[in-house]
Amino acid sequence: MIILAGMLSLQGCSTLFHPKWTPQEKDVLKFNVQGIKMGSPASHLGIFSQVKKDPTKPDQMDAYEVYNPNSHISIMLASYLQNRLRKVELRYFDSNGVDSLKVAGGWEGIRNDLIKYYGPPSKFGPDVPVVATQQGLDPKLAKFNGVWIFSRVKRQVNFIAFSDETGAGSGFINVLNTTPLTKKEEKATKPFPSAKPPPDPSAPGPGF
């Protein structure tokens, strides 16, 4: 499978060789997409040709959509706090001429790759909270919904996937830095006060 092979290149950080950390903990710390890794500044996204800032500030962070960051990812959503990468969302689709999910090995192949690198999920099933920002994801309809929690190294990986009888499907990997926020970071994530009314919750969101 190619899904994670290009994401786990060694970063040269001595902390990756902590003698008490498991291979899975070391692998999750190596996570990167084309060299973009946790803690890196938004300026590093300049290596990609198609980058668009998301004005909605999902999770109250500065977020950038990167289109086709490599041959098997349709969209990468990179979220920054204090100009340091804090969360990555990878989106895969099979529908309307897009086949990144298939190229990545299908949802089962992605799940198997995640297990290969990170071990069995800490929890899976419809009760796992959805952390992906993509609209309309119902865990009760998912083929797989799981989370890998690495408390000692302050990382978390979520994967949720969908597929129907026509072959259309989608998958979403989220990798999060779960280090507790500093007071300055907490202040930065608080929404700015606004005189505008909140959006109508009944209004339809974008599909996938």
FIRO-350385 format. One record per residue: y, z, x of N, C-alpha, C in turn; residue in one letter. Coordinates in nm, 2 decimals. Example, Ala and Ser with C-alpha at 12.3 -4.5 7.8 and 13.67 -1.06 7.14 Angstrom:
REM FIRO-350385
- n.north; n.up; n.east; ca.north; ca.up; ca.east; c.north; c.up; c.east; rest
- -0.57; 0.78; 1.32; -0.45; 0.78; 1.23; -0.33; 0.78; 1.32; a
- -0.22; 0.71; 1.28; -0.11; 0.71; 1.37; 0.00; 0.79; 1.29; s
REM end
This chain:
REM FIRO-350385
- n.north; n.up; n.east; ca.north; ca.up; ca.east; c.north; c.up; c.east; rest
- -0.12; 0.00; 0.08; 0.00; 0.00; 0.00; 0.13; 0.00; 0.09; m
- 0.23; -0.07; 0.04; 0.35; -0.08; 0.12; 0.46; 0.01; 0.07; i
- 0.44; 0.08; -0.04; 0.55; 0.15; -0.11; 0.62; 0.24; -0.02; i
- 0.55; 0.33; 0.06; 0.61; 0.43; 0.14; 0.61; 0.40; 0.29; l
- 0.53; 0.30; 0.33; 0.52; 0.27; 0.47; 0.65; 0.25; 0.54; a
- 0.74; 0.18; 0.47; 0.87; 0.15; 0.53; 0.97; 0.26; 0.51; g
- 0.94; 0.37; 0.44; 1.03; 0.48; 0.41; 1.00; 0.60; 0.50; m
- 0.90; 0.59; 0.58; 0.86; 0.71; 0.66; 0.87; 0.69; 0.81; l
- 0.95; 0.60; 0.85; 0.97; 0.58; 1.00; 1.03; 0.71; 1.06; s
- 0.98; 0.75; 1.18; 1.02; 0.87; 1.24; 1.17; 0.87; 1.27; l
- 1.24; 0.98; 1.24; 1.38; 0.99; 1.26; 1.42; 1.05; 1.39; q
- 1.33; 1.10; 1.47; 1.36; 1.15; 1.60; 1.42; 1.29; 1.60; g
- 1.41; 1.36; 1.48; 1.46; 1.50; 1.47; 1.36; 1.60; 1.52; c
- 1.39; 1.69; 1.61; 1.29; 1.78; 1.66; 1.24; 1.87; 1.55; s
- 1.32; 1.89; 1.45; 1.27; 1.98; 1.34; 1.15; 1.93; 1.27; t
- 1.12; 1.80; 1.28; 1.00; 1.74; 1.22; 0.87; 1.79; 1.28; l
- 0.88; 1.85; 1.40; 0.76; 1.89; 1.47; 0.75; 2.05; 1.46; f
- 0.80; 2.11; 1.36; 0.79; 2.25; 1.34; 0.64; 2.28; 1.33; h
- 0.59; 2.37; 1.42; 0.44; 2.39; 1.43; 0.38; 2.44; 1.30; p
- 0.46; 2.51; 1.22; 0.40; 2.57; 1.10; 0.41; 2.49; 0.97; k
- 0.47; 2.37; 0.98; 0.49; 2.29; 0.87; 0.36; 2.20; 0.86; w
- 0.33; 2.17; 0.73; 0.21; 2.08; 0.70; 0.25; 1.94; 0.73; t
- 0.15; 1.85; 0.74; 0.18; 1.71; 0.76; 0.26; 1.65; 0.64; p
- 0.23; 1.71; 0.52; 0.30; 1.66; 0.40; 0.45; 1.71; 0.40; q
- 0.48; 1.83; 0.45; 0.62; 1.87; 0.46; 0.69; 1.79; 0.57; e
- 0.62; 1.75; 0.68; 0.69; 1.67; 0.78; 0.71; 1.53; 0.72; k
- 0.62; 1.48; 0.64; 0.64; 1.34; 0.58; 0.76; 1.34; 0.49; d
- 0.77; 1.44; 0.40; 0.88; 1.44; 0.31; 1.02; 1.45; 0.38; v
- 1.02; 1.52; 0.49; 1.14; 1.52; 0.57; 1.17; 1.39; 0.64; l
- 1.07; 1.31; 0.66; 1.10; 1.18; 0.72; 1.15; 1.07; 0.62; k
- 1.14; 1.11; 0.49; 1.17; 1.01; 0.39; 1.31; 0.94; 0.42; f
- 1.30; 0.80; 0.41; 1.42; 0.72; 0.42; 1.40; 0.59; 0.36; n
- 1.50; 0.52; 0.32; 1.49; 0.38; 0.27; 1.57; 0.29; 0.36; v
- 1.50; 0.21; 0.44; 1.57; 0.12; 0.54; 1.66; 0.20; 0.63; q
- 1.62; 0.32; 0.66; 1.70; 0.41; 0.76; 1.80; 0.50; 0.69; g
- 1.82; 0.48; 0.56; 1.91; 0.57; 0.49; 1.83; 0.70; 0.45; i
- 1.87; 0.81; 0.51; 1.80; 0.94; 0.49; 1.89; 1.05; 0.44; k
- 1.83; 1.16; 0.40; 1.90; 1.27; 0.35; 2.00; 1.32; 0.45; m
- 2.12; 1.35; 0.40; 2.23; 1.40; 0.48; 2.32; 1.29; 0.54; g
- 2.27; 1.16; 0.53; 2.35; 1.06; 0.59; 2.48; 1.03; 0.50; s
- 2.59; 0.98; 0.56; 2.71; 0.95; 0.48; 2.70; 0.82; 0.40; p
- 2.78; 0.81; 0.30; 2.78; 0.69; 0.22; 2.81; 0.56; 0.30; a
- 2.88; 0.57; 0.41; 2.92; 0.45; 0.48; 2.79; 0.38; 0.54; s
- 2.68; 0.45; 0.55; 2.56; 0.39; 0.60; 2.51; 0.29; 0.50; h
- 2.55; 0.29; 0.38; 2.51; 0.19; 0.28; 2.56; 0.05; 0.31; l
- 2.65; 0.04; 0.41; 2.70; -0.09; 0.45; 2.60; -0.18; 0.50; g
- 2.48; -0.14; 0.53; 2.37; -0.23; 0.58; 2.32; -0.32; 0.46; i
- 2.35; -0.28; 0.34; 2.31; -0.35; 0.22; 2.41; -0.45; 0.17; f
- 2.37; -0.56; 0.12; 2.47; -0.66; 0.07; 2.52; -0.64; -0.07; s
- 2.44; -0.57; -0.15; 2.47; -0.55; -0.29; 2.48; -0.40; -0.32; q
- 2.60; -0.35; -0.32; 2.62; -0.21; -0.35; 2.74; -0.19; -0.45; v
- 2.71; -0.11; -0.55; 2.82; -0.09; -0.65; 2.83; 0.06; -0.68; k
- 2.95; 0.11; -0.68; 2.97; 0.25; -0.71; 2.95; 0.28; -0.86; k
- 2.88; 0.38; -0.90; 2.86; 0.42; -1.04; 2.97; 0.51; -1.08; d
- 3.06; 0.46; -1.17; 3.18; 0.54; -1.21; 3.14; 0.66; -1.30; p
- 3.02; 0.67; -1.35; 2.98; 0.78; -1.44; 2.95; 0.91; -1.36; t
- 2.94; 0.90; -1.23; 2.91; 1.02; -1.15; 2.79; 1.10; -1.20; k
- 2.67; 1.04; -1.21; 2.55; 1.11; -1.25; 2.53; 1.23; -1.17; p
- 2.48; 1.34; -1.24; 2.46; 1.47; -1.17; 2.59; 1.52; -1.10; d
- 2.71; 1.47; -1.15; 2.84; 1.51; -1.09; 2.85; 1.49; -0.94; q
- 2.78; 1.38; -0.90; 2.79; 1.34; -0.76; 2.84; 1.20; -0.75; m
- 2.89; 1.16; -0.63; 2.93; 1.02; -0.61; 2.80; 0.94; -0.59; d
- 2.78; 0.84; -0.67; 2.66; 0.77; -0.67; 2.68; 0.62; -0.65; a
- 2.59; 0.55; -0.58; 2.60; 0.41; -0.55; 2.47; 0.34; -0.59; y
- 2.48; 0.23; -0.66; 2.36; 0.15; -0.69; 2.35; 0.04; -0.59; e
- 2.23; 0.04; -0.53; 2.20; -0.06; -0.43; 2.09; -0.15; -0.49; v
- 2.12; -0.28; -0.50; 2.03; -0.37; -0.56; 1.94; -0.44; -0.46; y
- 1.81; -0.43; -0.49; 1.71; -0.49; -0.40; 1.73; -0.45; -0.26; n
- 1.72; -0.31; -0.24; 1.73; -0.27; -0.10; 1.62; -0.31; -0.01; p
- 1.50; -0.35; -0.07; 1.40; -0.42; 0.01; 1.31; -0.49; -0.09; n
- 1.21; -0.56; -0.05; 1.13; -0.65; -0.13; 1.06; -0.58; -0.25; s
- 1.04; -0.45; -0.24; 0.96; -0.39; -0.35; 1.03; -0.28; -0.42; h
- 1.16; -0.28; -0.42; 1.25; -0.18; -0.49; 1.36; -0.26; -0.56; i
- 1.37; -0.25; -0.69; 1.47; -0.32; -0.77; 1.61; -0.26; -0.74; s
- 1.62; -0.13; -0.76; 1.74; -0.06; -0.75; 1.72; 0.08; -0.68; i
- 1.81; 0.11; -0.59; 1.82; 0.25; -0.53; 1.95; 0.31; -0.58; m
- 1.94; 0.42; -0.64; 2.06; 0.50; -0.67; 2.07; 0.61; -0.57; l
- 2.18; 0.61; -0.49; 2.20; 0.71; -0.39; 2.31; 0.80; -0.43; a
- 2.29; 0.93; -0.44; 2.39; 1.02; -0.48; 2.43; 1.11; -0.37; s
- 2.56; 1.13; -0.36; 2.62; 1.20; -0.25; 2.70; 1.32; -0.29; y
- 2.69; 1.43; -0.22; 2.77; 1.55; -0.24; 2.84; 1.58; -0.11; l
- 2.98; 1.59; -0.11; 3.05; 1.61; 0.01; 3.02; 1.50; 0.11; q
- 3.00; 1.38; 0.06; 2.97; 1.26; 0.15; 2.84; 1.28; 0.23; n
- 2.74; 1.35; 0.17; 2.61; 1.36; 0.24; 2.51; 1.33; 0.13; r
- 2.41; 1.25; 0.16; 2.31; 1.20; 0.07; 2.23; 1.32; 0.02; l
- 2.22; 1.34; -0.11; 2.16; 1.46; -0.17; 2.04; 1.42; -0.25; r
- 2.04; 1.30; -0.31; 1.94; 1.26; -0.40; 1.92; 1.11; -0.40; k
- 1.80; 1.06; -0.40; 1.77; 0.92; -0.41; 1.68; 0.89; -0.53; v
- 1.72; 0.79; -0.60; 1.63; 0.74; -0.71; 1.59; 0.60; -0.69; e
- 1.46; 0.57; -0.69; 1.41; 0.43; -0.66; 1.36; 0.38; -0.80; l
- 1.40; 0.26; -0.84; 1.36; 0.21; -0.96; 1.28; 0.08; -0.94; r
- 1.17; 0.07; -1.02; 1.08; -0.04; -1.01; 1.06; -0.10; -1.15; y
- 1.05; -0.23; -1.17; 1.04; -0.29; -1.30; 0.94; -0.41; -1.30; f
- 0.87; -0.42; -1.41; 0.79; -0.54; -1.43; 0.82; -0.60; -1.57; d
- 0.92; -0.69; -1.58; 0.96; -0.75; -1.70; 1.07; -0.84; -1.68; s
- 1.08; -0.95; -1.77; 1.19; -1.04; -1.76; 1.21; -1.10; -1.62; n
- 1.10; -1.14; -1.56; 1.11; -1.21; -1.43; 1.12; -1.12; -1.31; g
- 1.12; -0.99; -1.33; 1.13; -0.89; -1.22; 0.99; -0.83; -1.20; v
- 0.94; -0.83; -1.08; 0.81; -0.78; -1.06; 0.80; -0.68; -0.94; d
- 0.90; -0.60; -0.92; 0.90; -0.50; -0.81; 0.79; -0.40; -0.83; s
- 0.77; -0.36; -0.95; 0.66; -0.26; -0.97; 0.52; -0.32; -0.93; l
- 0.50; -0.44; -0.96; 0.37; -0.51; -0.92; 0.37; -0.52; -0.77; k
- 0.48; -0.56; -0.71; 0.48; -0.58; -0.56; 0.45; -0.45; -0.49; v
- 0.50; -0.34; -0.55; 0.48; -0.21; -0.49; 0.34; -0.15; -0.51; a
- 0.26; -0.23; -0.58; 0.12; -0.18; -0.61; 0.10; -0.13; -0.75; g
- 0.19; -0.15; -0.84; 0.18; -0.10; -0.97; 0.20; 0.05; -0.98; g
- 0.21; 0.11; -1.10; 0.24; 0.25; -1.10; 0.12; 0.33; -1.04; w
- 0.00; 0.29; -1.06; -0.11; 0.36; -1.00; -0.11; 0.35; -0.85; e
- -0.07; 0.24; -0.79; -0.06; 0.23; -0.65; 0.05; 0.32; -0.59; g
- 0.16; 0.33; -0.66; 0.27; 0.41; -0.62; 0.22; 0.56; -0.62; i
- 0.16; 0.60; -0.73; 0.11; 0.73; -0.75; 0.01; 0.77; -0.63; r
- -0.08; 0.67; -0.60; -0.18; 0.70; -0.50; -0.11; 0.71; -0.36; n
- -0.01; 0.63; -0.34; 0.07; 0.64; -0.21; 0.14; 0.77; -0.20; d
- 0.20; 0.82; -0.31; 0.26; 0.95; -0.31; 0.16; 1.06; -0.27; l
- 0.04; 1.05; -0.33; -0.06; 1.15; -0.31; -0.11; 1.14; -0.16; i
- -0.12; 1.02; -0.11; -0.16; 1.00; 0.03; -0.07; 1.07; 0.13; k
- 0.07; 1.05; 0.10; 0.16; 1.11; 0.19; 0.19; 1.26; 0.16; y
- 0.20; 1.29; 0.04; 0.25; 1.43; 0.00; 0.14; 1.52; -0.06; y
- 0.02; 1.47; -0.07; -0.09; 1.55; -0.13; -0.09; 1.55; -0.28; g
- -0.17; 1.63; -0.35; -0.18; 1.63; -0.49; -0.04; 1.68; -0.55; p
- 0.00; 1.63; -0.66; 0.13; 1.68; -0.72; 0.12; 1.83; -0.75; p
- 0.23; 1.90; -0.74; 0.24; 2.04; -0.78; 0.22; 2.06; -0.93; s
- 0.26; 1.96; -1.01; 0.24; 1.96; -1.15; 0.25; 1.82; -1.21; k
- 0.18; 1.79; -1.31; 0.20; 1.66; -1.38; 0.17; 1.68; -1.52; f
- 0.23; 1.58; -1.60; 0.21; 1.59; -1.75; 0.34; 1.58; -1.82; g
- 0.34; 1.58; -1.95; 0.47; 1.56; -2.02; 0.56; 1.68; -2.01; p
- 0.52; 1.79; -1.96; 0.61; 1.91; -1.95; 0.69; 1.91; -1.83; d
- 0.66; 1.82; -1.73; 0.74; 1.81; -1.61; 0.88; 1.75; -1.65; v
- 0.99; 1.82; -1.62; 1.12; 1.78; -1.65; 1.15; 1.64; -1.58; p
- 1.22; 1.55; -1.66; 1.26; 1.42; -1.60; 1.39; 1.44; -1.53; v
- 1.39; 1.40; -1.40; 1.51; 1.41; -1.32; 1.58; 1.28; -1.30; v
- 1.51; 1.17; -1.33; 1.56; 1.04; -1.32; 1.68; 1.02; -1.41; a
- 1.78; 0.95; -1.36; 1.91; 0.93; -1.44; 1.90; 0.81; -1.53; t
- 1.79; 0.72; -1.51; 1.77; 0.61; -1.60; 1.76; 0.66; -1.75; q
- 1.83; 0.59; -1.84; 1.83; 0.63; -1.98; 1.70; 0.60; -2.05; q
- 1.66; 0.68; -2.15; 1.55; 0.65; -2.24; 1.41; 0.68; -2.19; g
- 1.40; 0.77; -2.09; 1.27; 0.80; -2.04; 1.20; 0.91; -2.11; l
- 1.10; 0.89; -2.19; 1.03; 0.99; -2.27; 0.90; 1.03; -2.20; d
- 0.89; 1.15; -2.14; 0.77; 1.18; -2.07; 0.65; 1.18; -2.15; p
- 0.66; 1.19; -2.28; 0.54; 1.19; -2.37; 0.48; 1.05; -2.37; k
- 0.56; 0.95; -2.34; 0.51; 0.81; -2.34; 0.47; 0.76; -2.20; l
- 0.48; 0.85; -2.10; 0.46; 0.80; -1.96; 0.31; 0.79; -1.93; a
- 0.28; 0.69; -1.84; 0.15; 0.68; -1.79; 0.12; 0.80; -1.69; k
- 0.23; 0.83; -1.62; 0.22; 0.94; -1.52; 0.36; 1.01; -1.51; f
- 0.36; 1.14; -1.50; 0.49; 1.21; -1.48; 0.45; 1.33; -1.40; n
- 0.49; 1.33; -1.27; 0.45; 1.44; -1.18; 0.56; 1.48; -1.09; g
- 0.55; 1.60; -1.02; 0.64; 1.65; -0.93; 0.57; 1.71; -0.81; v
- 0.62; 1.69; -0.69; 0.58; 1.75; -0.57; 0.69; 1.84; -0.52; w
- 0.66; 1.97; -0.51; 0.76; 2.06; -0.47; 0.73; 2.12; -0.33; i
- 0.83; 2.11; -0.24; 0.82; 2.16; -0.11; 0.93; 2.26; -0.08; f
- 0.90; 2.38; -0.13; 1.00; 2.49; -0.12; 1.04; 2.52; 0.02; s
- 0.95; 2.52; 0.11; 0.98; 2.57; 0.25; 1.08; 2.48; 0.32; r
- 1.07; 2.35; 0.29; 1.16; 2.25; 0.35; 1.27; 2.20; 0.26; v
- 1.28; 2.26; 0.14; 1.38; 2.23; 0.05; 1.39; 2.08; 0.01; k
- 1.27; 2.04; -0.04; 1.26; 1.90; -0.09; 1.18; 1.89; -0.22; r
- 1.20; 1.79; -0.30; 1.13; 1.77; -0.42; 1.11; 1.62; -0.44; q
- 1.00; 1.58; -0.49; 0.97; 1.44; -0.52; 0.92; 1.43; -0.66; v
- 0.98; 1.35; -0.75; 0.94; 1.33; -0.88; 0.90; 1.18; -0.90; n
- 0.80; 1.15; -0.98; 0.76; 1.02; -1.01; 0.72; 1.01; -1.16; f
- 0.78; 0.92; -1.23; 0.75; 0.89; -1.37; 0.73; 0.74; -1.39; i
- 0.63; 0.70; -1.46; 0.60; 0.56; -1.48; 0.55; 0.53; -1.62; a
- 0.58; 0.40; -1.66; 0.55; 0.36; -1.79; 0.49; 0.22; -1.78; f
- 0.40; 0.18; -1.88; 0.34; 0.05; -1.88; 0.29; 0.03; -2.03; s
- 0.30; -0.10; -2.07; 0.25; -0.13; -2.21; 0.14; -0.24; -2.20; d
- 0.09; -0.27; -2.32; -0.02; -0.37; -2.32; 0.02; -0.51; -2.28; e
- 0.15; -0.54; -2.28; 0.19; -0.67; -2.23; 0.20; -0.68; -2.08; t
- 0.19; -0.57; -2.01; 0.20; -0.57; -1.87; 0.34; -0.53; -1.82; g
- 0.43; -0.52; -1.91; 0.57; -0.47; -1.87; 0.56; -0.33; -1.84; a
- 0.64; -0.29; -1.74; 0.64; -0.15; -1.70; 0.76; -0.11; -1.61; g
- 0.77; 0.02; -1.58; 0.87; 0.06; -1.49; 0.83; 0.19; -1.43; s
- 0.89; 0.22; -1.31; 0.86; 0.34; -1.24; 0.98; 0.39; -1.17; g
- 0.99; 0.53; -1.16; 1.11; 0.59; -1.10; 1.07; 0.70; -1.01; f
- 1.10; 0.69; -0.88; 1.08; 0.79; -0.78; 1.21; 0.86; -0.76; i
- 1.21; 0.99; -0.76; 1.33; 1.07; -0.72; 1.30; 1.16; -0.61; n
- 1.38; 1.16; -0.50; 1.36; 1.25; -0.39; 1.49; 1.33; -0.38; v
- 1.48; 1.46; -0.38; 1.59; 1.55; -0.39; 1.59; 1.65; -0.27; l
- 1.71; 1.68; -0.22; 1.73; 1.79; -0.13; 1.76; 1.91; -0.22; n
- 1.67; 2.01; -0.22; 1.69; 2.12; -0.31; 1.75; 2.24; -0.24; t
- 1.81; 2.22; -0.12; 1.88; 2.33; -0.05; 1.99; 2.39; -0.15; t
- 2.00; 2.52; -0.17; 2.10; 2.57; -0.26; 2.24; 2.53; -0.22; p
- 2.32; 2.50; -0.32; 2.46; 2.45; -0.30; 2.54; 2.57; -0.24; l
- 2.63; 2.53; -0.15; 2.73; 2.63; -0.11; 2.84; 2.64; -0.22; t
- 2.93; 2.74; -0.21; 3.03; 2.76; -0.31; 3.12; 2.63; -0.31; k
- 3.15; 2.57; -0.20; 3.23; 2.45; -0.20; 3.16; 2.34; -0.27; k
- 3.03; 2.33; -0.25; 2.95; 2.22; -0.32; 2.94; 2.25; -0.47; e
- 2.92; 2.37; -0.50; 2.92; 2.40; -0.65; 3.05; 2.37; -0.72; e
- 3.16; 2.39; -0.65; 3.29; 2.36; -0.71; 3.30; 2.21; -0.72; k
- 3.25; 2.13; -0.62; 3.26; 1.99; -0.63; 3.18; 1.92; -0.74; a
- 3.07; 1.99; -0.78; 2.98; 1.93; -0.88; 3.03; 1.97; -1.02; t
- 3.12; 2.06; -1.04; 3.17; 2.09; -1.17; 3.25; 1.98; -1.23; k
- 3.23; 1.94; -1.36; 3.30; 1.83; -1.41; 3.45; 1.86; -1.43; p
- 3.53; 1.76; -1.41; 3.67; 1.77; -1.42; 3.71; 1.79; -1.57; f
- 3.80; 1.88; -1.60; 3.84; 1.89; -1.74; 3.90; 1.76; -1.80; p
- 3.87; 1.73; -1.92; 3.92; 1.61; -1.98; 3.96; 1.63; -2.12; s
- 4.06; 1.56; -2.16; 4.11; 1.57; -2.30; 4.03; 1.48; -2.39; a
- 3.95; 1.39; -2.34; 3.87; 1.30; -2.42; 3.75; 1.37; -2.48; k
- 3.72; 1.33; -2.61; 3.60; 1.40; -2.67; 3.48; 1.36; -2.60; p
- 3.37; 1.44; -2.61; 3.24; 1.40; -2.55; 3.19; 1.28; -2.62; p
- 3.10; 1.20; -2.54; 3.04; 1.08; -2.60; 2.95; 1.11; -2.72; p
- 2.94; 1.02; -2.81; 2.86; 1.03; -2.93; 2.71; 1.03; -2.88; d
- 2.64; 1.14; -2.90; 2.50; 1.14; -2.85; 2.41; 1.05; -2.93; p
- 2.45; 0.99; -3.04; 2.37; 0.90; -3.12; 2.39; 0.76; -3.07; s
- 2.49; 0.74; -2.98; 2.52; 0.60; -2.94; 2.41; 0.56; -2.84; a
- 2.36; 0.43; -2.86; 2.25; 0.38; -2.77; 2.29; 0.37; -2.63; p
- 2.20; 0.41; -2.54; 2.23; 0.39; -2.40; 2.16; 0.26; -2.35; g
- 2.18; 0.22; -2.22; 2.12; 0.10; -2.17; 1.97; 0.11; -2.17; p
- 1.91; 0.00; -2.19; 1.76; 0.00; -2.19; 1.71; -0.02; -2.05; g
- 1.58; -0.03; -2.04; 1.52; -0.06; -1.90; 1.41; -0.15; -1.92; f
REM end
